[in-house]
Amino acid sequence: MSARPTHPHRVVFLPGASGDPSFWHGVGMLLPCTWEQRFLAWPGLGRQTPCPHVRGFSDLVDLACAELTAPSVLVAQSMGGVVAIELALRMPALVTHLVLTATSGGVDVAAFGAQDWRAEYLEAFPNTARWILQAKPDLQARLHAIDIPTLLLWGSDDRISPPAVGQHLERAIRGAQLVIIAGGDHALGTNQPDLVAAHVRRFLAPDRAPDAPLPT
């Protein structure tokens, strides 16, 4: 694994299927102010304004690629984690670290007892683009090719992406670190931003992190 810069960081936040960049604002506020931050939105998903050029998952990957104008950390939630993995595989020289929370990682989560999220999602976002309900890329066979420091953050009570998914990704991605946060659910990043930010800080700046162990 090649040496990678540690300070300062450029952090690109990728939301899940809500498409809402504010999902990550709480975490961003708790990271060092010297770190550049970019919060992406997914046009047409959730309550986000549609864009005629975004009509499928591959368009989200292209949109996110346009943000990688410099080496960046990717912090991603759920479906955004699949986008982040695609970017890491496509542009490894520009992705310095991966922080994946509650994502499928491009594997079949049903095999790990995951709850089907689509009915609840449509109830919350009735005007969302329907292509989001289609199957995502199958990345299982490519996960071993990721050679980027990776932190996996999971909630112990996540029904949409159970901890078993995180454990599987920890085995599949070389050198990945998994942290399971007690009581966390699928919206870990927005519901427990203090814990998520603390783990991100320790992962990205271990020499500056406090010596006290973090709660899980």
N, C-alpha and C positions, 0 to 999 in steps of 0.2 A: 504494500500500500504506500503510495507516494506521500511525502510530507505536504501538509496543507496549512494555510494560514490560520492563526488563532484569534488575532485582534487587529483592527475591529472587524466585526461581522456585518455582512449584508444579509438580512433575513427576509425571505419572501414567504408570506403566509397564504396557504391555499385552503379555502373552506370546503365543506362537504356539499351534499346535494342541495342544501338551502341556497347555495350560491352567495351567501351574505358575508361580505368582508368584515362586518362588525363582530362576527363570531370570535375573532382572534384579538379584538382590541384590548380586552382585559389582560391577556397575556403580554401583549406588546407593551403596555404601560408599565409592566413590572420588569422589563428587560433593560439593560444599560442604555442610557440615552445616546451613547456614542455609537450604537449599532444602527445602521441604516435599516429602515423597515418599509416593506411594500406589502399592501393588503390587496389580494386579488378578489374580484367578483366573477361569478359565472353568469354571463348574460342569458336571460330566459329561464333560469332555474329559480325555484322558490318565488320570491317577489321581485327578483331583479329584472330590469328592463331588457327585453329581448334585443338581439342583434342579428341581422339577416345572415351574417357570416358565421354564426355559431349554430350549427344544426346537428351536432353529434359530439360524442366523446372525443374523437380525434381533433375536433376544432378547439376543445378546451386545452388539449395538449399543445397545439400550435399557439394558442393565446398565451399560455404560460411560458412557452419557449421564448416569446418576444420579450419577456421580462428578464431573461437571463443575459443581461448586458454586461455582467461582471460576475466573478465567482460568488456564489450565494449559498446560504443555508436554506433548505426547504422545510418549512413546518406545515404539516398537512393533516387535515381531519377527514376521516372516513373516505368518501369517494375521491376527495382531493389527494389522498395518499396514493391512489392508483395513478393519478396524473403525475405525482411526484416521482414514483418509481419509473414511469415511462420517461420522464425527463432525465433521471439519473442514468438510465440505460442509453438514452440517445445522446446526452451531452455531459458525460462524466467529468470532463475538465472544468465545467462551470458549476458543478454541484459539489460543495465542500463537505456538507453534512446533510443527513436526512433525520428529521424528527417526525415520526409517523404515529398518529393517535387514532385508535379505534377504527382502523381501516381494514378492508378485506385484503389489501395487498395484491389484488388480482388473482386470488385463489377462491375456490368454491367454499364459501363460509357455511353453506347448508350442511356440509359434511361435519361441521363442528357444532351443530345444534343451534345455528343462528336463527333468530326470528325474522320472518319476512316483514320488511319495513314499508312496503309500497302502499298499502291501504292507509296506514296512518299518515304517511307522507302526503298522499293526495288529499286527505282530509285537511291537513294543515296548509297545503299549497295547491288549491284546486286549479289555478291558472298556470301552473308550471309547464314547461315544455315536456311533452310526453316521451321524447326519446330517452330521457333519463331513466325510464323504467326498463329499457332494454339491457341485455347482458353486456357486461364490461369485458375488456380484453382478459384473456387467460394468460397470466404472467408466471404461473408456477414454474415452468421449465426454464425461465430466464432469471429467477431471483438469485441464483448462485453467482451470476455474473456481476452483481453489485459489489463494488470494491470501494465503498464510501462509508465513513463512520456513521452508524445508524443507531438512533435511540427509538425504542418502541414504548409508547405510553398507553396503558390500558386501564379501564375501570373494572373493578371486580364484579360490578353489577350490570355490565353491558350485555344486553340481550341481542342486539343487532350484530355486534362483532364480539363474541364471547372471548374471555381471556385465552381460551384454547387456540384461537386464531393467532393471537400475539405470540404464544409459545411456538406455534408452527413457524411463524415468520422468523423468530429468533433462531430456529434451527436452520432455516433455509438461506438466510442472509448472513454471510460470513462476518463474524465479529459483532453482530448486533447485540444490543443490551436491552433487555425487557424490564420495565417497571410496571407493576400492577398496583394501582392506587385503590385502597379500600374504600368502598362506598361509591366509587366513581361509576357513572353511566356513560351512555354513548356521547353525550355532550360534555365530556370531561373538560375540554379546553375552555368552554365558556362558563361552566358551573363551578369549576375548581381552578381558576386561573392562577391563584397563588402557588399551589402545589405544582402545576404544570410549568409555570415560569421558573420555579426554583430548580426543577429537574433540568430544564433547558439551559439555565445558566450554568449549572454544574457540568453538564455535558459539553457545552461550548467553551467554557472558560474554567476548567478544573483548577488551575493555579490560583484563581481569584475566588473560588467558591469557599463558603464557610466550612470549618472542620466538622461541625455538628452533623450527625446523620440526618437525612431527610425522612419525614414520615412517609409511609406508603399505605 
